[in-house]
Amino acid sequence: MRLGLIAAALALAWSGAAWGQSSITLDAQHGNPIIEATINGRAVRFEVDLRMGDYIAVSNAASERLRLRRVPFVGVRVGIDGSDATIGGRIARPRIEFEGEASRSFAGIFPLPVTSRGDGLIGPGALPYDVVTVNLGAEQPGARDIVFRLTDPDDWRGAANVGGHQIEVLFNTGAQETVFNRPATRQFDIDGAIPASGALAEAPLILGLRTMMQPVTTSLTVEGLALAPAMARTNAPLLGADEEADIVVTAGGDPPPPSVALGRAALARCAYIRVDRRARTLTLRCA
């Protein structure tokens, strides 16, 4: 899943925290990790979404509770996965502290529920640590390291050859199924590699948004990891904004590259995901 920020200069980027020899371990054995922090001296719980790079997102209601001071006259509009629909929001720049590590990070404030598991969503690239490890389960016999080189150490997005095509690989510990984005769906549908399996179903997407997806069967793998069960993005509209008018349909824009977001089923035989920012590597330890 790629979050396309239309206002690039206002990207919701982690900034201000100096890299040190620091590390953190998060638990994703039963879903996306939860991390606690403080914003402006107030306790906050973030759900860590590994697809979100270095972005932070909170709902309007959470921003009021945390008393976030919005940057005057500044907004941002976010496109979801190359969709022609975008969501508008405002910008704040609070002080965030994680167990003594502090930064001033830009946060997007959106008219969306964002998450039901905390006050907001945070990408792993917004965490001020050199090494971030996400535990997935116990190490199994025959475990090996699958190493992806990262173009951006804050964006957990690798590359792999899947079914003869070079595609981006993301990680979604918040869902069981692997999800093919629209360009990947089109490509693998032409190849006959993802036949439909059952009726369209409503499924969560990101930022609290939902959409209709097509369950598919597939024998495709990423570095030996089976992608089934899987869902394929369709052209269905986005659902879940507080008001229907919050989702604006526009035209144009470059489509994202084909990608798959590996769900927990695909990662079931993996012990952890680890990113070393300085080495610019993402390591999957899997049987």
GINOR-V546557 format. One record per pair of residues at least 24 apart in sequence whose ideal C-beta (glycine too) atoms are under 7 Angstrom apart, sorted by sequence separation. I is the first residue (numbers start at 1). J is the second residue. D is the distance in whole Angstrom. If there is no record, write none. Layout:
i->{I	I}
j->{J	J}
d->{D	D}
This chain:
i->{42	68	194	212	87	103	163	193	211	40	68	211	39	40	101	193	211	101	163	203	211	63	98	125	175	209	210	98	125	163	209	210	209	76	124	208	205	227	200	194	229	225	194	222	68	70	134	227	14	222	226	13	68	225	12	12	63	185	185	3	56	58	60	178	1	180	56	57	58	59	60	182	3	56	177	178	179	180	181	55	57	59	66	169	176	177	180	40	59	177	179	39	40	59	39	58	39	57	62	163	62	162	37	38	37	162	37	58	225	58	160	35	57	160	10	56	57	10	56	47	55	7	52	54	7	47	53	56	5	6	47	52	54	55	187	46	49	53	54	183	5	6	45	46	183	45	46	47	48	49	50	183	184	3	4	44	46	181	183	184	46	48	184	3	146	181	4	181	2	22	1	6	180	10	179	178	179	34	178	17	34	50	178	17	178	17	121	177	16	176	15	16	175	176	177	178	14	15	168	170	172	175	176	15	171	172	14	167	168	169	170	171	172	173	167	13	114	115	165	167	169	12	114	12	112	113	12	112	110	112	162	54	81	82	33	53	81	82	53	171	24	24	23	28	29	50	22	23	28	29	22	23	24	25	26	27	28	29	21	26	20	23	25	14	17	19	14	51	156	50	51	50	153	50	153	158	49	80	80	156	113	153	112	143	80	112	140	111	112	150	111	136	149	150	111	139	149	150	137	138	136	137	147	148	111	136	136	147	135	136	134	145	146	133	134	14	145	146	32	133	31	32	143	144	31	131	132	143	143	28	131	142	139	141	130	140	130	57	124	81	85	85	87	51	83	49	80	88	87	87	88	85	86	85	85	86	84	84	84	1	82	79	82	81	1	1	51	4	2	2	19	1}
j->{66	92	218	236	112	128	188	218	236	66	94	237	66	67	128	220	238	129	191	231	239	92	127	154	204	238	239	128	155	193	239	240	240	108	156	240	238	260	234	230	265	262	232	260	107	109	173	266	54	262	266	54	109	266	55	56	109	232	233	52	105	107	109	227	51	230	107	108	109	110	111	233	55	108	229	230	231	232	233	108	110	112	119	222	229	230	233	94	113	231	233	94	95	114	95	114	96	114	119	220	120	220	96	97	97	222	98	119	286	120	222	98	120	223	74	120	121	76	122	115	123	76	121	123	77	117	123	126	76	77	118	123	125	126	258	118	121	125	126	255	78	79	118	119	256	119	120	121	122	123	124	257	258	78	79	119	121	256	258	259	122	124	260	80	223	258	82	259	81	101	81	86	260	91	260	260	261	117	261	101	118	134	262	102	263	103	207	263	103	263	103	104	263	264	265	266	103	104	257	259	261	264	265	105	261	262	105	258	259	260	261	262	263	264	259	106	207	208	258	260	262	106	208	107	207	208	108	208	207	209	260	154	181	182	134	154	182	183	155	273	127	129	129	134	135	156	129	130	135	136	130	131	132	133	134	135	136	137	130	135	130	133	135	125	128	130	126	170	275	171	172	172	275	173	277	282	174	205	206	282	240	280	240	271	209	241	269	241	242	280	242	267	280	281	243	271	281	282	270	271	270	271	281	282	246	271	272	283	272	273	272	283	284	272	273	154	285	286	173	274	173	174	285	286	174	274	275	286	287	173	276	287	285	287	277	287	278	207	275	233	237	238	241	206	238	206	238	246	246	247	248	247	248	248	249	250	249	250	251	170	255	253	256	256	181	206	261	256	256	259	277	261}
d->{5	4	5	4	7	5	6	6	5	7	6	7	5	6	4	6	6	7	6	6	6	7	7	3	7	5	5	6	6	5	7	5	4	6	6	5	7	6	7	7	6	7	6	7	7	7	7	6	4	7	6	5	7	5	4	6	5	4	5	7	6	6	6	4	5	6	4	5	6	6	6	5	6	7	5	4	5	5	5	7	6	6	7	6	7	6	6	5	6	5	7	5	6	5	7	6	5	5	4	5	6	6	5	5	6	6	5	6	6	4	5	7	6	6	6	6	5	5	5	5	5	5	6	5	6	5	5	5	7	5	5	3	3	7	5	5	5	5	5	6	6	6	4	7	6	5	6	5	6	6	6	6	4	6	4	5	7	6	4	6	4	6	6	7	5	7	7	5	6	7	5	7	5	6	7	6	5	7	7	6	6	7	5	7	5	3	7	5	5	5	7	4	5	5	7	5	6	7	6	6	4	7	5	6	7	7	5	4	4	6	4	5	5	6	6	6	6	6	6	6	7	5	5	6	5	4	5	5	7	7	7	4	5	6	6	6	7	7	4	6	6	5	6	5	6	5	5	6	6	6	5	4	6	5	5	5	6	6	6	7	7	7	6	6	4	6	4	5	6	4	6	7	7	6	4	6	7	7	7	6	7	5	6	6	7	6	6	6	7	5	4	5	6	7	6	4	6	6	7	7	5	6	6	4	5	6	6	5	5	7	6	5	4	5	5	7	6	6	5	5	6	4	6	7	6	7	5	6	5	4	5	5	7	7	5	4	6	6	7	7	6	5	7	7	7	7	6	7	6	6	7	5	5	7	5	6	5	6	6	6	4	6	4	6	7	5	6	7	4	7	7	6}
